Each structure stands twice: as structure tokens, then as C-alpha cells.
Amino acid sequence: MRILMKAISVWMFAGFISAAAWALPLNYVEGTHYFPTAEKLATSDENVVEVVELFSYTCRHCFNLEESVQEWKKTLPDNVKFVQVPAIFRDSWLELAKVFYAAQATGDLEMLHPKLFNAIHVEERRLTTEKQLLDFVEEQGIDRENFAKTMNSFSVKSKVKKALVMSQTSGITGVPSMVVDGKYRTDAPAAGSKEDMLKVVDFLIEQAR
């Protein structure tokens, strides 16, 4: 009987240790799972932790991650601000960035954002020039002339310039990439997968908080 009770105790203790270990947060390592940004990036509000996803509409990995990102951001604490920034590494990405910020300014981003992803990756449409993009925007029932003016406004050009600078100074080498609190960056290859990237970001948010 004593032997049986001892065996049960050992089994329960082992189970407790296993459960406790499972409950512990994953410990990610700087230089492996995430890296410091090339330089400290400015954030929009010092009172919150800002998380920036650098993405491109032409990136299939960004397209595949988008649904997960939209669900994940709903779980973020109140003192965490999530921002998407269109990365700019080529001329066609510059035009797409202009559309992103113009749609943000006109209030059409929530509607247009998923449609752009879908048009490029599901419908396989070529949307690289300003004319092609304005044709597409007009198809969605948006006033073409007003949108074109907004695309080329000083405000949009300023935001595009900031996106370009962030793309060049953050140290990212591809998209999608995440920057946390202007200090650290991570991506799927470093984290292990696109899903693990979000876990690394959660870890970095806790460190920043």
C-alpha cells in the first residue's frame, strides 16, 4: 500500500512540475528570436507600447498572416497600440503606400485594405502603377478624383516618407516584420514561424511594459 501511495505521489508531483513548466512564459533570446533595431525609432506616444507591423500588399506571407494579425490585435492590452506601416523597398511599393495612407485619410482603409490583398493574391491582378490603383479604387465606389488628390497631398507624402525612413533604418530585411516599442524587431524566420512571431511580439510587449 505504501509503495502504491508513493508511486501516486511521485506521479502527481511530476504532473505538477510538468503543468508548472507549461505555464511558464517562453523565454525568447535576443540575437536569436529578436534583434535590436538598427537605431531607436520614434514612437507616436510614450505612454503606450507601440507595435508596428511592416508589410507589403504584394507579399504573400503578409497576405497569409493578415487574418491572424487582425484576430491577435484584439487581444492586446489597452496600453498597447498596434500600427501597420507599408514597407517600401521598390517603386511599386511606394504607390501602394500612397494608397494605404490615402485610404486612411478618406476613411476607406477598413474596406479597401482586405480588398487590395485579395485582388493581388487571389484575383492575381497587377496593381503597381498609380493608374492601375486608381482604376481599382474607383471600382470600389470611391471617388477617383478626390482619392487621387489625397494620394498626392502633402499629408500623405509625409507619411509615405516616414514609412520609407522606417523601412531603411529599422534594420528589417523582409516582410512581414514587427517592431516593438521602437527598440526591437522580429520576423518569421527568426521566431520560427509566422505564428511564433506573434508570440515573440507578446513577449517583447511584456518586457516593454
Secondary structure, 3 states (H helix, E strand, C coil): CHHHHHHHHHHHHHHHHHHHHHHCCCCCCECCCEEECCCCCCCCCCCCEEEEEEECCCCHHHHHHHHHHHHHHHHCCCCEEEEEEECCCCHHHHHHHHHHHHHHHHCCHHHHHHHHHHHHHCCCCCCCCHHHHHHHHHHCCCCHHHHHHHHCCHHHHHHHHHHHHHHHHCCCCCCCEEEECCCEEEEHHHHCCHHHHHHHHHHHHHHHC
